[in-house]
Amino acid sequence: MNLSKILVFLTATLLLFASSSCNKILDMHPQDKLQDEEIYTSIRNYEQAVLGVYAELQTEYNILIGSIFADEAKLANDNMGVNGYASNLHRWNYASDDDVLLMAWKNAYASIYKINLLLNNSERVQRSGSAEEAKLNHLVAELKALRSFIHFGLHQIYGDFNPGVGNYTVPYVTTVDIHQKPPKLPTAEFYTQAEQDIVEALASGTGQSDLGRFSDDAIHAYAARFYLYQKKYKEAIKHATPLITKYKLAEGAHYATLWQDIRNTEVILAFKRNNNNEIRPNTLWRNYGSGKTLFHPSHKILNYLEQEEGERYALFEEDEEEAPIGKYPGNTYADNLNDVKAFRVSELYLILAEAYFFENRPTESSDMLAALQQARGIDSPTTVASIDNILGERFAELCFEGHRYFDLKRLGRTLERDPEDLALTTDKKQLLPTDPNYRLPIPFKETQINPDLKW
């Protein structure tokens, strides 16, 4: 990782004091500590800096890559030119200097650097009394959950998921040494460090109930996903089970209003977005400045959803030309603005279905699938637990939320598109797990500076 490059990037960005009543901002300078001492003069100011991390976090890159690299999306005609947006990634003919790969890397490590600055300086925060001490502990726990979550997002894009010998992933960074050039990390060691932050965050608790921030429930939801990737199914079940009792699935018309930010039914964590955010989930599929559509849902996903004739297909009904991507259609006030649904309880049903299946508990696995499909208005729910049925349900339920490529990758499945979803007839229809382009590379600019990041 090229920390000096990231710090140049940080210098040009601002850590917002994310409060409507406070307009002060903090410049992120290329030094090993925050320059504005005011951050540490009160718990309130420290919390505003924590909110600034949320304000600049761009999880949309995982949504984009997880969706377009597999079989959910097809290129729109507007997006097939020389300068097409993420078109090379979609067509599997990208290079390691692809802009999307670089920006995903830079933004994530910039956010991690800010988190580490705040964590490493947390003892400097002025506080008085047990209530403020507890509040500081909660904020530290929140930052550790964020640090683990952001690293895991990088791991999804660039890493080997199997913790076996010879498999590597991205560096897990906990320091603010601007001169360090950490090497790629063995996957098993990465999981150990990421898990430590999860465990410590849950031990202290975040005391948070804001839907836009990491609550303890959100950490449990993240932990369930985290352990599923490692095939630690008992741990995934432990973290997911209480959440499906506490959070209800959106049913009927409530499912559509969920995506319009009218209701928050079944949402566990949603990162807030406003017009100051450079990218938002809506902007991944359409350029609102030019009016150009960038991606459509693939025929493959539309055909799958049409067969079930439930609430999910209603989001993607075709217009006169091409079907729109119906998730994140905008809210009541703006058609280009939605919050990012980082965790929904429906994902927890699917995590439990998969974990129960591999734990040889097929009845419980089937129950999870049936409950979710019933909520989505499907008349003939799946009754047989199989990994293909579970993956099919994840395909339908989680499309355009950044899961599909990573699901196939973690299970070693071939990426396969329908012929009518190819941009050109000469494009590849399949990408095997053994293909060099199946695994996305760490950006070329980073490996130039730090050769230890090369695979």
MOLINHU-V898249 format. One record per residue. N is the residue number from 1. RES is the residue in one letter. PHI is phi in radians with two decimals (NA if undefined). OMEGA is omega as a letter, one per 30 degrees, with the letter a starting at -180 (NA if undefined). D_FIRST is the distance of its C-alpha to the first C-alpha in whole Angstrom. Layout:
<<N,RES,PHI,OMEGA,D_FIRST> <N,RES,PHI,OMEGA,D_FIRST>>
//
This chain:
<<1,M,NA,a,0> <2,N,-1.67,a,4> <3,L,-1.17,l,6> <4,S,-1.11,l,9> <5,K,-1.13,l,9> <6,I,-1.09,a,9> <7,L,-1.21,l,11> <8,V,-1.08,l,13> <9,F,-1.08,a,13> <10,L,-1.12,a,14> <11,T,-1.05,a,17> <12,A,-1.49,a,19> <13,T,-1.99,a,19> <14,L,-2.22,l,21> <15,L,-1.57,a,21> <16,L,-1.26,l,25> <17,F,-1.39,a,27> <18,A,-1.41,l,28> <19,S,-2.38,a,32> <20,S,-1.17,a,35> <21,S,-1.73,a,37> <22,C,-2.39,a,34> <23,N,-1.74,a,33> <24,K,-1.17,l,31> <25,I,-2.17,a,27> <26,L,-2.13,l,24> <27,D,-1.28,l,22> <28,M,-1.68,a,18> <29,H,-1.64,a,18> <30,P,-1.31,l,15> <31,Q,-2.39,a,17> <32,D,-1.57,l,17> <33,K,-2.70,l,19> <34,L,-1.17,a,21> <35,Q,-1.41,a,24> <36,D,-1.47,a,26> <37,E,-1.12,a,28> <38,E,-1.11,l,30> <39,I,-0.92,a,27> <40,Y,-1.73,a,29> <41,T,-1.44,l,32> <42,S,-2.80,l,33> <43,I,-1.07,a,32> <44,R,-1.04,l,33> <45,N,-1.14,l,30> <46,Y,-1.11,l,27> <47,E,-1.15,l,28> <48,Q,-1.10,l,28> <49,A,-1.17,l,24> <50,V,-1.07,l,23> <51,L,-1.10,l,25> <52,G,-1.11,l,23> <53,V,-1.10,l,20> <54,Y,-1.04,a,22> <55,A,-1.08,a,23> <56,E,-1.81,a,20> <57,L,-1.23,a,18> <58,Q,-2.09,l,18> <59,T,-1.31,a,19> <60,E,-1.04,l,21> <61,Y,-1.11,l,18> <62,N,-1.19,l,19> <63,I,-1.09,a,22> <64,L,-1.09,a,22> <65,I,-1.16,a,20> <66,G,-1.08,a,22> <67,S,-1.63,a,25> <68,I,-1.43,a,25> <69,F,-1.42,a,24> <70,A,-1.87,a,27> <71,D,-2.14,a,30> <72,E,-1.45,a,31> <73,A,-2.04,l,31> <74,K,-2.30,a,32> <75,L,-1.20,l,31> <76,A,-1.38,l,34> <77,N,-1.03,l,36> <78,D,-1.13,a,35> <79,N,-2.01,a,31> <80,M,-1.93,l,32> <81,G,-1.45,a,32> <82,V,-1.06,a,29> <83,N,-1.78,a,27> <84,G,-1.05,a,27> <85,Y,-1.39,l,25> <86,A,1.02,a,23> <87,S,-1.22,l,26> <88,N,-1.20,l,24> <89,L,-1.07,a,22> <90,H,-1.06,a,25> <91,R,-1.55,l,27> <92,W,1.14,l,24> <93,N,-2.14,a,24> <94,Y,-1.33,l,21> <95,A,-2.13,a,18> <96,S,-1.25,l,14> <97,D,-1.75,l,14> <98,D,-1.02,a,16> <99,D,-1.07,a,16> <100,V,-1.12,l,16> <101,L,-1.10,a,13> <102,L,-1.18,a,11> <103,M,-1.19,l,13> <104,A,-1.08,l,13> <105,W,-1.14,a,9> <106,K,-1.11,a,9> <107,N,-1.13,a,12> <108,A,-1.11,a,11> <109,Y,-1.26,l,8> <110,A,-1.12,l,11> <111,S,-1.14,l,14> <112,I,-1.10,l,12> <113,Y,-1.07,l,12> <114,K,-1.10,l,15> <115,I,-1.06,a,16> <116,N,-1.13,l,15> <117,L,-1.04,a,17> <118,L,-1.20,l,20> <119,L,-1.16,a,20> <120,N,-1.23,l,20> <121,N,-1.94,a,23> <122,S,-1.10,a,25> <123,E,-1.20,l,27> <124,R,-1.42,a,28> <125,V,-1.15,l,29> <126,Q,-1.35,l,33> <127,R,-2.57,l,35> <128,S,-2.43,l,39> <129,G,1.50,a,40> <130,S,-1.20,a,39> <131,A,-1.14,l,39> <132,E,-1.26,l,36> <133,E,-1.12,l,34> <134,A,-1.13,l,34> <135,K,-1.07,l,33> <136,L,-1.09,l,30> <137,N,-1.07,l,29> <138,H,-1.13,a,29> <139,L,-1.17,l,27> <140,V,-1.10,l,25> <141,A,-1.08,l,25> <142,E,-1.09,l,24> <143,L,-1.15,l,21> <144,K,-1.17,l,20> <145,A,-1.10,l,21> <146,L,-1.08,a,19> <147,R,-1.06,l,16> <148,S,-1.14,a,17> <149,F,-1.08,a,18> <150,I,-1.20,l,15> <151,H,-1.03,a,13> <152,F,-1.12,l,16> <153,G,-1.06,l,15> <154,L,-1.12,l,12> <155,H,-1.05,l,13> <156,Q,-1.01,a,16> <157,I,-1.33,a,15> <158,Y,-1.92,a,12> <159,G,-1.78,l,14> <160,D,-1.46,a,17> <161,F,-1.42,a,19> <162,N,-1.32,a,22> <163,P,-1.36,a,21> <164,G,-1.21,a,23> <165,V,-1.07,l,22> <166,G,1.58,l,20> <167,N,-1.81,a,18> <168,Y,-2.32,l,14> <169,T,-2.59,a,12> <170,V,-1.35,l,9> <171,P,-1.13,l,8> <172,Y,-1.78,a,10> <173,V,-1.79,l,10> <174,T,-2.20,a,13> <175,T,-1.97,l,13> <176,V,-2.11,l,12> <177,D,-1.29,a,12> <178,I,-1.30,a,10> <179,H,-1.71,a,10> <180,Q,-1.22,l,8> <181,K,-2.29,a,6> <182,P,-1.17,l,6> <183,P,-1.40,l,8> <184,K,-0.99,a,9> <185,L,-1.98,l,11> <186,P,-0.95,a,15> <187,T,-0.98,a,16> <188,A,-1.07,l,19> <189,E,-1.21,l,17> <190,F,-1.02,a,15> <191,Y,-1.06,l,18> <192,T,-1.10,a,20> <193,Q,-1.21,l,17> <194,A,-1.12,l,18> <195,E,-1.17,l,21> <196,Q,-1.05,l,22> <197,D,-1.13,l,21> <198,I,-1.10,a,23> <199,V,-1.08,a,26> <200,E,-1.17,l,26> <201,A,-1.13,l,26> <202,L,-1.23,l,29> <203,A,-1.13,l,30> <204,S,-1.48,a,30> <205,G,1.35,a,31> <206,T,-1.71,a,30> <207,G,1.04,a,33> <208,Q,-1.83,l,32> <209,S,-2.11,l,34> <210,D,-1.18,a,33> <211,L,-1.07,a,32> <212,G,-1.55,a,29> <213,R,-2.32,a,27> <214,F,-1.25,l,26> <215,S,-1.47,l,30> <216,D,-1.09,l,31> <217,D,-1.08,l,32> <218,A,-1.12,l,28> <219,I,-1.14,l,27> <220,H,-1.10,l,29> <221,A,-1.10,l,29> <222,Y,-1.10,a,25> <223,A,-1.08,l,26> <224,A,-1.08,l,28> <225,R,-1.14,a,25> <226,F,-1.02,a,23> <227,Y,-1.31,l,26> <228,L,-1.06,l,27> <229,Y,-1.07,a,24> <230,Q,-1.55,a,24> <231,K,1.13,l,28> <232,K,-1.61,a,29> <233,Y,-1.23,l,32> <234,K,-1.10,l,34> <235,E,-1.17,l,31> <236,A,-1.06,l,31> <237,I,-1.11,a,34> <238,K,-1.04,a,34> <239,H,-1.42,a,32> <240,A,-1.47,a,33> <241,T,-1.00,a,37> <242,P,-1.08,a,38> <243,L,-1.29,a,36> <244,I,-1.29,l,38> <245,T,-1.49,a,41> <246,K,-1.37,a,40> <247,Y,-1.95,a,39> <248,K,-1.65,l,41> <249,L,-1.24,l,40> <250,A,-1.23,a,41> <251,E,-2.12,l,45> <252,G,1.00,a,46> <253,A,-1.15,l,46> <254,H,-1.11,a,43> <255,Y,-1.14,l,41> <256,A,-1.18,a,41> <257,T,-1.21,l,41> <258,L,-0.99,a,38> <259,W,-1.38,l,36> <260,Q,-1.66,a,38> <261,D,1.08,l,37> <262,I,-1.40,l,40> <263,R,-2.23,l,40> <264,N,-2.00,l,37> <265,T,-0.94,l,39> <266,E,1.25,l,37> <267,V,-1.45,l,34> <268,I,-1.77,l,32> <269,L,-2.59,l,29> <270,A,-2.37,l,29> <271,F,-1.28,a,26> <272,K,-1.26,l,28> <273,R,-2.30,l,28> <274,N,-2.46,a,30> <275,N,-1.20,l,30> <276,N,-1.39,l,28> <277,N,-1.33,a,25> <278,E,-1.10,l,24> <279,I,-2.15,l,23> <280,R,-2.44,a,26> <281,P,-1.02,l,27> <282,N,-1.15,a,30> <283,T,-1.31,l,28> <284,L,-1.26,a,26> <285,W,-1.90,a,29> <286,R,-2.61,l,31> <287,N,-1.61,a,31> <288,Y,-1.29,l,33> <289,G,-1.22,a,33> <290,S,-1.63,a,34> <291,G,1.41,a,36> <292,K,-1.55,l,34> <293,T,-1.46,a,34> <294,L,-1.74,a,30> <295,F,-2.47,l,31> <296,H,-2.06,l,34> <297,P,-1.13,a,34> <298,S,-1.23,l,35> <299,H,-1.06,a,39> <300,K,-1.08,a,37> <301,I,-1.26,l,36> <302,L,-1.11,l,39> <303,N,-1.10,l,42> <304,Y,-1.13,a,40> <305,L,-1.21,a,41> <306,E,-1.11,a,44> <307,Q,-1.11,a,46> <308,E,-1.49,l,45> <309,E,0.89,l,47> <310,G,-1.94,a,45> <311,E,-1.13,a,44> <312,R,-1.20,a,40> <313,Y,-1.16,a,42> <314,A,-1.04,l,43> <315,L,-1.26,a,40> <316,F,-2.11,a,40> <317,E,-1.02,a,43> <318,E,-1.28,l,44> <319,D,-1.70,a,45> <320,E,-1.18,a,47> <321,E,-1.93,a,44> <322,E,-2.33,l,41> <323,A,-1.19,l,40> <324,P,-1.45,l,37> <325,I,-1.45,a,35> <326,G,-1.39,l,36> <327,K,-1.34,a,34> <328,Y,1.05,a,33> <329,P,-1.47,a,36> <330,G,1.80,l,36> <331,N,-1.96,a,38> <332,T,-1.07,a,41> <333,Y,-1.83,a,40> <334,A,-2.65,a,37> <335,D,-1.47,l,37> <336,N,-2.10,a,33> <337,L,-2.41,l,32> <338,N,-2.56,l,31> <339,D,-1.37,a,30> <340,V,-1.57,l,27> <341,K,-1.41,a,29> <342,A,-1.25,l,26> <343,F,-2.47,l,28> <344,R,-2.10,a,32> <345,V,-1.17,l,34> <346,S,-1.03,l,35> <347,E,-1.10,a,32> <348,L,-1.18,l,33> <349,Y,-1.05,a,36> <350,L,-1.26,l,34> <351,I,-1.09,l,32> <352,L,-1.14,l,35> <353,A,-1.03,a,37> <354,E,-1.25,a,34> <355,A,-1.13,l,34> <356,Y,-1.08,a,38> <357,F,-1.04,a,38> <358,F,-1.34,l,36> <359,E,-1.61,l,38> <360,N,1.07,l,41> <361,R,-2.18,a,42> <362,P,-1.11,a,43> <363,T,-1.09,l,46> <364,E,-1.18,l,43> <365,S,-1.08,l,41> <366,S,-1.08,l,43> <367,D,-1.05,l,44> <368,M,-1.14,l,41> <369,L,-1.12,a,41> <370,A,-1.13,l,44> <371,A,-1.10,a,44> <372,L,-1.18,a,41> <373,Q,-1.17,l,43> <374,Q,-1.10,l,46> <375,A,-1.12,a,44> <376,R,-1.60,l,43> <377,G,1.32,l,47> <378,I,-1.59,a,47> <379,D,-1.24,a,50> <380,S,-2.06,a,50> <381,P,-1.18,l,47> <382,T,-1.09,l,45> <383,T,-1.96,a,47> <384,V,-1.90,l,45> <385,A,-1.47,l,42> <386,S,-2.63,a,40> <387,I,-1.15,l,36> <388,D,-1.17,l,37> <389,N,-1.14,l,39> <390,I,-1.17,l,36> <391,L,-1.12,l,34> <392,G,-1.10,l,36> <393,E,-1.21,l,37> <394,R,-1.15,l,33> <395,F,-0.99,a,33> <396,A,-1.30,a,36> <397,E,-1.37,a,35> <398,L,-1.87,a,31> <399,C,-1.02,l,31> <400,F,1.08,l,29> <401,E,-2.08,l,27> <402,G,1.54,a,24> <403,H,-2.02,a,25> <404,R,-1.03,l,27> <405,Y,-1.05,a,24> <406,F,-1.19,l,22> <407,D,-1.11,a,26> <408,L,-1.17,a,27> <409,K,-1.14,a,23> <410,R,-1.23,l,24> <411,L,-1.82,l,27> <412,G,1.16,a,27> <413,R,-1.66,l,29> <414,T,-1.24,l,30> <415,L,-1.43,a,29> <416,E,-2.47,a,32> <417,R,-1.96,l,33> <418,D,-1.25,a,37> <419,P,-0.96,a,38> <420,E,-1.27,l,39> <421,D,-1.71,l,36> <422,L,-1.38,l,34> <423,A,-1.14,l,34> <424,L,-2.31,a,36> <425,T,-1.12,l,38> <426,T,-1.49,l,36> <427,D,-1.22,l,33> <428,K,-1.17,l,32> <429,K,-1.62,a,33> <430,Q,-2.21,l,31> <431,L,-2.32,a,28> <432,L,-1.37,l,28> <433,P,-1.02,l,26> <434,T,-1.50,l,26> <435,D,-1.24,a,25> <436,P,-1.00,a,22> <437,N,-1.47,l,21> <438,Y,-1.17,a,22> <439,R,-1.79,a,18> <440,L,-1.31,a,16> <441,P,-1.54,l,13> <442,I,-1.10,a,9> <443,P,-0.93,a,9> <444,F,-1.00,a,11> <445,K,-1.08,l,9> <446,E,-1.33,a,6> <447,T,-1.27,l,7> <448,Q,-1.11,a,10> <449,I,-1.33,a,8> <450,N,-2.22,a,6> <451,P,-1.05,l,9> <452,D,-1.21,l,9> <453,L,-1.56,a,7> <454,K,-1.22,a,10> <455,W,-1.50,NA,13>>
//
